[in-house]
């Protein structure tokens, strides 16, 4: 039952990141996004090591979404 709470949290956090991309909001500053990406990757590895499916998925999704924001920030800087 408590996994449901974790999955709801996962959906809300990842959904918040996805909304910034879908709405085409300006990406966060590149330095912040890069640090966040690295932290998300490290936390993904840790959560996978601990066999925590909810946090592995959450941090992997956060890493992917922040990587997308890195690409968006770099592309925007070139324009």
N, CA and C atoms as an extended XYZ file, in Angstrom:
237
Properties=species:S:1:pos:R:3:atomname:S:1:resname:S:1:resid:I:1 pbc="F F F"
N         0.814       -1.201        0.000 N   UNK     1
C         0.000        0.000        0.000 CA  UNK     1
C         0.856        1.264        0.000 C   UNK     1
N         1.944        1.252        0.774 N   UNK     2
C         2.786        2.441        0.851 CA  UNK     2
C         3.481        2.704       -0.484 C   UNK     2
N         3.652        1.653       -1.297 N   UNK     3
C         4.235        1.862       -2.624 CA  UNK     3
C         3.353        2.757       -3.486 C   UNK     3
N         2.047        2.726       -3.250 N   UNK     4
C         1.137        3.595       -3.989 CA  UNK     4
C         1.477        5.062       -3.706 C   UNK     4
N         1.760        5.372       -2.455 N   UNK     5
C         2.149        6.743       -2.089 CA  UNK     5
C         3.440        7.109       -2.820 C   UNK     5
N         4.394        6.188       -2.859 N   UNK     6
C         5.641        6.417       -3.574 CA  UNK     6
C         5.421        6.628       -5.059 C   UNK     6
N         4.529        5.846       -5.648 N   UNK     7
C         4.240        5.990       -7.077 CA  UNK     7
C         3.530        7.308       -7.381 C   UNK     7
N         2.658        7.747       -6.479 N   UNK     8
C         2.006        9.050       -6.655 CA  UNK     8
C         3.057       10.162       -6.598 C   UNK     8
N         3.958       10.075       -5.635 N   UNK     9
C         5.045       11.042       -5.544 CA  UNK     9
C         5.913       11.026       -6.789 C   UNK     9
N         6.219        9.853       -7.283 N   UNK    10
C         6.989        9.709       -8.517 CA  UNK    10
C         6.301       10.412       -9.677 C   UNK    10
N         5.014       10.173       -9.828 N   UNK    11
C         4.255       10.786      -10.923 CA  UNK    11
C         4.220       12.305      -10.795 C   UNK    11
N         4.065       12.812       -9.591 N   UNK    12
C         4.004       14.261       -9.385 CA  UNK    12
C         5.344       14.937       -9.666 C   UNK    12
N         6.423       14.363       -9.169 N   UNK    13
C         7.744       14.969       -9.377 CA  UNK    13
C         8.136       14.912      -10.850 C   UNK    13
N         8.032       13.738      -11.452 N   UNK    14
C         8.381       13.611      -12.873 CA  UNK    14
C         7.427       14.431      -13.735 C   UNK    14
N         6.163       14.482      -13.344 N   UNK    15
C         5.184       15.283      -14.087 CA  UNK    15
C         5.507       16.764      -14.046 C   UNK    15
N         5.993       17.242      -12.912 N   UNK    16
C         6.389       18.650      -12.805 CA  UNK    16
C         7.533       18.979      -13.751 C   UNK    16
N         8.516       18.101      -13.825 N   UNK    17
C         9.620       18.302      -14.773 CA  UNK    17
C         9.108       18.267      -16.204 C   UNK    17
N         8.259       17.292      -16.493 N   UNK    18
C         7.747       17.145      -17.861 CA  UNK    18
C         6.937       18.371      -18.281 C   UNK    18
N         6.192       18.956      -17.359 N   UNK    19
C         5.404       20.152      -17.685 CA  UNK    19
C         6.272       21.307      -18.164 C   UNK    19
N         7.460       21.466      -17.564 N   UNK    20
C         8.332       22.552      -18.010 CA  UNK    20
C         8.777       22.349      -19.451 C   UNK    20
N         8.903       21.112      -19.846 N   UNK    21
C         9.310       20.814      -21.222 CA  UNK    21
C         8.119       20.947      -22.165 C   UNK    21
N         6.979       20.389      -21.781 N   UNK    22
C         5.777       20.432      -22.625 CA  UNK    22
C         5.332       21.871      -22.854 C   UNK    22
N         5.377       22.685      -21.817 N   UNK    23
C         4.947       24.090      -21.930 CA  UNK    23
C         5.996       24.959      -22.605 C   UNK    23
N         7.130       24.372      -22.908 N   UNK    24
C         8.249       25.098      -23.526 CA  UNK    24
C         8.713       26.269      -22.663 C   UNK    24
N         8.641       26.064      -21.355 N   UNK    25
C         9.176       27.058      -20.427 CA  UNK    25
C        10.685       27.137      -20.646 C   UNK    25
N        11.279       28.282      -20.374 N   UNK    26
C        12.739       28.355      -20.514 CA  UNK    26
C        13.398       27.317      -19.605 C   UNK    26
N        14.458       26.687      -20.094 N   UNK    27
C        15.128       25.710      -19.233 CA  UNK    27
C        15.800       26.397      -18.053 C   UNK    27
N        15.968       25.689      -16.946 N   UNK    28
C        16.700       26.249      -15.815 CA  UNK    28
C        18.141       26.558      -16.239 C   UNK    28
N        18.872       27.340      -15.454 N   UNK    29
C        20.261       27.638      -15.810 CA  UNK    29
C        21.069       26.352      -16.034 C   UNK    29
N        21.964       26.407      -16.998 N   UNK    30
C        22.727       25.226      -17.399 CA  UNK    30
C        23.547       24.645      -16.252 C   UNK    30
N        24.177       25.497      -15.451 N   UNK    31
C        24.998       24.970      -14.355 CA  UNK    31
C        24.144       24.227      -13.329 C   UNK    31
N        22.995       24.775      -12.997 N   UNK    32
C        22.088       24.113      -12.063 CA  UNK    32
C        21.599       22.783      -12.627 C   UNK    32
N        21.206       22.781      -13.876 N   UNK    33
C        20.676       21.570      -14.508 CA  UNK    33
C        21.751       20.493      -14.596 C   UNK    33
N        22.983       20.888      -14.877 N   UNK    34
C        24.074       19.912      -14.979 CA  UNK    34
C        24.356       19.259      -13.629 C   UNK    34
N        24.383       20.061      -12.580 N   UNK    35
C        24.594       19.511      -11.234 CA  UNK    35
C        23.427       18.604      -10.848 C   UNK    35
N        22.213       19.023      -11.156 N   UNK    36
C        21.021       18.217      -10.850 CA  UNK    36
C        21.066       16.896      -11.604 C   UNK    36
N        21.478       16.945      -12.878 N   UNK    37
C        21.596       15.725      -13.684 CA  UNK    37
C        22.591       14.756      -13.042 C   UNK    37
N        23.761       15.263      -12.668 N   UNK    38
C        24.778       14.399      -12.056 CA  UNK    38
C        24.267       13.796      -10.741 C   UNK    38
N        23.586       14.606       -9.953 N   UNK    39
C        23.016       14.095       -8.708 CA  UNK    39
C        21.948       13.039       -8.950 C   UNK    39
N        21.129       13.238       -9.950 N   UNK    40
C        20.082       12.266      -10.275 CA  UNK    40
C        20.682       10.945      -10.737 C   UNK    40
N        21.755       11.015      -11.517 N   UNK    41
C        22.425        9.787      -11.960 CA  UNK    41
C        23.002        9.046      -10.753 C   UNK    41
N        23.678        9.780       -9.862 N   UNK    42
C        24.247        9.152       -8.666 CA  UNK    42
C        23.156        8.525       -7.800 C   UNK    42
N        22.046        9.235       -7.627 N   UNK    43
C        20.943        8.692       -6.825 CA  UNK    43
C        20.263        7.508       -7.503 C   UNK    43
N        20.234        7.502       -8.824 N   UNK    44
C        19.688        6.351       -9.549 CA  UNK    44
C        20.527        5.111       -9.265 C   UNK    44
N        21.843        5.279       -9.339 N   UNK    45
C        22.742        4.147       -9.062 CA  UNK    45
C        22.554        3.660       -7.632 C   UNK    45
N        22.486        4.592       -6.695 N   UNK    46
C        22.299        4.227       -5.291 CA  UNK    46
C        20.973        3.494       -5.073 C   UNK    46
N        19.898        4.052       -5.626 N   UNK    47
C        18.576        3.438       -5.428 CA  UNK    47
C        18.509        2.059       -6.079 C   UNK    47
N        19.159        1.900       -7.231 N   UNK    48
C        19.194        0.585       -7.882 CA  UNK    48
C        19.973       -0.402       -7.021 C   UNK    48
N        21.081        0.062       -6.459 N   UNK    49
C        21.886       -0.788       -5.569 CA  UNK    49
C        21.053       -1.258       -4.375 C   UNK    49
N        20.223       -0.363       -3.858 N   UNK    50
C        19.362       -0.686       -2.723 CA  UNK    50
C        18.088       -1.430       -3.129 C   UNK    50
N        17.910       -1.623       -4.429 N   UNK    51
C        16.742       -2.314       -4.993 CA  UNK    51
C        15.424       -1.611       -4.641 C   UNK    51
N        15.464       -0.286       -4.694 N   UNK    52
C        14.270        0.513       -4.440 CA  UNK    52
C        13.706        0.958       -5.787 C   UNK    52
N        12.669        0.261       -6.230 N   UNK    53
C        12.122        0.481       -7.569 CA  UNK    53
C        11.569        1.897       -7.730 C   UNK    53
N        10.862        2.390       -6.739 N   UNK    54
C        10.241        3.710       -6.839 CA  UNK    54
C        11.315        4.788       -7.002 C   UNK    54
N        12.325        4.784       -6.150 N   UNK    55
C        13.337        5.830       -6.226 CA  UNK    55
C        14.300        5.632       -7.395 C   UNK    55
N        14.500        4.399       -7.807 N   UNK    56
C        15.295        4.175       -9.020 CA  UNK    56
C        14.583        4.788      -10.211 C   UNK    56
N        13.301        4.526      -10.325 N   UNK    57
C        12.519        5.064      -11.440 CA  UNK    57
C        12.443        6.582      -11.378 C   UNK    57
N        12.174        7.111      -10.202 N   UNK    58
C        12.083        8.563      -10.037 CA  UNK    58
C        13.381        9.251      -10.429 C   UNK    58
N        14.489        8.776       -9.911 N   UNK    59
C        15.764        9.430      -10.192 CA  UNK    59
C        16.204        9.223      -11.631 C   UNK    59
N        15.889        8.082      -12.212 N   UNK    60
C        16.197        7.875      -13.630 CA  UNK    60
C        15.373        8.829      -14.489 C   UNK    60
N        14.103        8.986      -14.165 N   UNK    61
C        13.253        9.924      -14.912 CA  UNK    61
C        13.749       11.350      -14.735 C   UNK    61
N        14.141       11.714      -13.530 N   UNK    62
C        14.677       13.055      -13.285 CA  UNK    62
C        15.963       13.280      -14.073 C   UNK    62
N        16.797       12.254      -14.158 N   UNK    63
C        18.034       12.376      -14.929 CA  UNK    63
C        17.733       12.583      -16.412 C   UNK    63
N        16.799       11.806      -16.939 N   UNK    64
C        16.446       11.946      -18.358 CA  UNK    64
C        15.856       13.324      -18.628 C   UNK    64
N        14.944       13.761      -17.788 N   UNK    65
C        14.307       15.064      -18.000 CA  UNK    65
C        15.299       16.213      -17.825 C   UNK    65
N        16.233       16.090      -16.887 N   UNK    66
C        17.227       17.153      -16.747 CA  UNK    66
C        18.221       17.117      -17.905 C   UNK    66
N        18.497       15.934      -18.460 N   UNK    67
C        19.345       15.855      -19.651 CA  UNK    67
C        18.667       16.548      -20.835 C   UNK    67
N        17.375       16.369      -20.959 N   UNK    68
C        16.625       17.083      -22.002 CA  UNK    68
C        16.759       18.588      -21.792 C   UNK    68
N        16.666       19.036      -20.545 N   UNK    69
C        16.819       20.463      -20.261 CA  UNK    69
C        18.241       20.960      -20.543 C   UNK    69
N        19.234       20.104      -20.371 N   UNK    70
C        20.606       20.477      -20.729 CA  UNK    70
C        20.674       20.721      -22.237 C   UNK    70
N        20.132       19.796      -23.020 N   UNK    71
C        20.122       19.966      -24.478 CA  UNK    71
C        19.370       21.237      -24.875 C   UNK    71
N        18.239       21.483      -24.221 N   UNK    72
C        17.458       22.693      -24.524 CA  UNK    72
C        18.255       23.951      -24.198 C   UNK    72
N        18.946       23.962      -23.062 N   UNK    73
C        19.721       25.142      -22.664 CA  UNK    73
C        20.880       25.385      -23.624 C   UNK    73
N        21.553       24.315      -24.042 N   UNK    74
C        22.676       24.455      -24.966 CA  UNK    74
C        22.167       24.958      -26.313 C   UNK    74
N        21.085       24.381      -26.784 N   UNK    75
C        20.519       24.822      -28.063 CA  UNK    75
C        20.054       26.284      -27.995 C   UNK    75
N        19.473       26.642      -26.888 N   UNK    76
C        18.991       28.035      -26.726 CA  UNK    76
C        20.165       29.018      -26.682 C   UNK    76
N        21.280       28.602      -26.082 N   UNK    77
C        22.451       29.466      -25.998 CA  UNK    77
C        23.072       29.698      -27.384 C   UNK    77
N        22.914       28.742      -28.285 N   UNK    78
C        23.465       28.852      -29.631 CA  UNK    78
C        22.643       29.777      -30.518 C   UNK    78
N        21.370       29.963      -30.167 N   UNK    79
C        20.479       30.773      -30.996 CA  UNK    79
C        20.682       32.240      -30.774 C   UNK    79
